[in-house]
Amino acid sequence: MADQQAPSSADAKSNTKAIIAIILSIVALAFVFSNVGPATLRFLFLQFTMPTWAWFLVVLLAGVVIGSLFPWFRPKKK
């Protein structure tokens, strides 16, 4: 019989992160598919109508862009 080594803590952390990512993806998809109705945004004299999930996607992308433009909000690496 071959000796089986216990998974390292890095492997366990990687597996945990993958499981959390999968669960969050499933929850996000359920949220998107439950919000398919139209939503209207009025800003000043402009009016935009899109599915609600598209507005969530726009807000998410805006957050990603803002997060990448301001790196000082990220924790410093040691």
ChimeraX attribute file (.defattr): number of C-alpha atoms within 10 A of each C-alpha:
attribute: neighborCount
match mode: 1-to-1
recipient: residues
	/A:1	3
	/A:2	4
	/A:3	5
	/A:4	6
	/A:5	6
	/A:6	8
	/A:7	8
	/A:8	9
	/A:9	9
	/A:10	9
	/A:11	11
	/A:12	12
	/A:13	11
	/A:14	12
	/A:15	12
	/A:16	12
	/A:17	12
	/A:18	12
	/A:19	12
	/A:20	12
	/A:21	12
	/A:22	12
	/A:23	12
	/A:24	12
	/A:25	12
	/A:26	12
	/A:27	11
	/A:28	13
	/A:29	13
	/A:30	11
	/A:31	13
	/A:32	16
	/A:33	11
	/A:34	11
	/A:35	15
	/A:36	13
	/A:37	10
	/A:38	12
	/A:39	14
	/A:40	12
	/A:41	11
	/A:42	9
	/A:43	8
	/A:44	6
	/A:45	5
	/A:46	7
	/A:47	9
	/A:48	10
	/A:49	12
	/A:50	13
	/A:51	14
	/A:52	18
	/A:53	20
	/A:54	16
	/A:55	17
	/A:56	14
	/A:57	12
	/A:58	12
	/A:59	12
	/A:60	12
	/A:61	12
	/A:62	12
	/A:63	12
	/A:64	11
	/A:65	11
	/A:66	11
	/A:67	13
	/A:68	12
	/A:69	10
	/A:70	9
	/A:71	10
	/A:72	9
	/A:73	9
	/A:74	9
	/A:75	7
	/A:76	7
	/A:77	4
	/A:78	3
